[in-house]
Amino acid sequence: MVRKIEVVSYDSLWPKKFEEEKDRLMAVLPEQLVVQVLHIGSTSVPGLAAKPIIDISLVVSEISELDNYQDALSSLGYESWGEYGLPGRRYFPKGGDTRTHQIHAYQYDNLSELGRHVAFRDYLRVHPEIAEEYARIKVHAAAAHPTDIDGYCDYKDEFVKNIEKEALKWLWQNK
């Protein structure tokens, strides 16, 4: 089945859906493993249009230890896709063809990946004009590549990389 890429208007329930999922995760993962659970991605930016999938960054004390909890995550509906193209990450989508959530798990000291996700999110939260521009690009990307996730991502790639650079610089200037 080919899944249609859909970018929808911001849903004020997304933060609540994240918090509910965070609670579910904390109920099945040991406290000593979990360092932090963060809402990232477009659904974490108030007012931003997005694909209606809650992105979660699961920060853990030891990434290889997380591999021992695949059954626990499976009990919540997550599939384990391993690193899925990014060394040091564990990726867990939920919902199959109607994906609702996805976990990007990293070890706490993977500052490059964690930093770019958090910086991008925070930058968009305080720069609504950039978030609006990003929303327009995502809508155009979905229209141009309605069933091609790689094409959709490629369409946004240059903008995202440029904003990530600006966001990381901004983060350091404001700490």
N, C-alpha and C positions, 0 to 999 in steps of 0.2 A: 504494500500500500504506500502510495506517495503522499506524504503529509504536506498540506498547504501551509506556507509560512504566513502567519497572521500577526500583524502589529496592531494592538488595540490601545484605546485611550487609557490613561492611568486609572487604576482601580484602588480606591482608598482602603479596600480590604487586604491588599497585598501585605502590608506590614503585619497585620493580624495573622494571616496565613503563615508568614514566616515564623512568628512567635509560637504558634501552635506546633509547627513542624520542629522547631528548636526543642520544645518540651518533649516531643516524641523521641527525638534523637537522644536527648539527655537521659531519657528513661531506659534506653537500651545500650548505651555506651558507658563504660566506666569513667567515673569522675577524674581519675588520675590520668586518663588518656586525653581527655578533651581539655584544651587550653582555652578555646574560644569558639563560638559559633556566630558567624557574621552574615547579615543580609547584604548581598552584593548584587551587581548587575542592575539593569534598568528598572526592575520592579522595586528597587530600594531607593529610587530617586523620586520624591514626591512630584507629581505632575507630569512625569515623563511617560510618553507612549512606549509600549514594550510588547514583546511576545509574552503572553501570560504564563510564564514559567518562572517560579521562584528560584533564584540562584542563591546557593548557600556556600559559604566558605567555611569548611570545618578545619579548624587549626588544631593539630594534635601534637602530643609530646614526642611521638615516635611513629613515623608514617608506616613502617613495616608492621608495627603492632596493630594498626588498623585492619590489616589483612585478616587478622584472627576474628574479626567481628562482621564478616560478610553475611553470615546467617542472621545476625541481629538486624542488620540493615535490610536484608531481604524480607524479614518479617514485617517491615514497614513499607514494602513495595519497591525497594530500590534494587536495581541490577548493578552488578560490579563489572565495569568495563576496564579495570586496571588503570594504567597511566594514560591511556587514550591519547597518545601523541605528545604528552608533556612529561618528561622525566621528573620523578619526584612527586607527581600528583597521583591521586586516586580519584576516579570519576565515577559517580553513581547517579544515573538518571532514574526517575520514578514516573510511572504512568504509561510506559510503552509508546504507542503511536499518539496518545493524547497526554503527552508529558506535562506534568504539573510542577515538578520540582527537579532540581539537579544539584548534586553536591560536588564541589571541587575541594578535595581534601589535600592539605599540605602540612608538612612538618613546620613547627613554629619558627624555625630558623631559615625557611625558604623566603627570605625577605623580598627577593625580586618579584616573585609571582604574587605573594600576599600584598606587597606594597603597591604594585600597579593596580590591583583590583580595588583596594581601599582608597588610594589616591584618586582614581578615576571617579569612583562613586562620590567621594566627598567634594571633588572639584565640581561635578555636575550639580550637586546639591546647593552650592553657593554661587553658581554661575548659570542662572536660568536661561540666559540668552544662548549659551552653548548647548544646554540641554534641549532647548527648542530646535536648534539647528540639527542636533543629533537625531531628534525625533523625525524631522523632515527627511533626513538621509535614510533612516530605517524604513519609513513608509515607502520611499522611492525604491529602496533595495528590495523590499517585499514585492512591490509591483513589478519590478524588472525581473525578479527571480522567484516567482511564487511557489515553486516546488524544488528549488535548488539551494539547499542550505549553504553549500560551498560558495555559490555565486552571490548569495545574500551577504555572507561574511566578507567575501572579497570586495564587494561594493562598498562596504563600510570601513574596510581595513585601513586605508590611508588616514581617514579622519580619526579613527580610534587611536592609531599609533601616535598621531600628532598631539591629540588631546592627552594621551597618557604621558607623553614627555612634558607637556605644560603642567599637568596635574602633579607629577612628581617634583618638578621644580617648585611649584606653588606650595606643595606640602612642606618642603624644607624651608621655604621662605617664611612660613607661618608657624613654625615650631619654636 
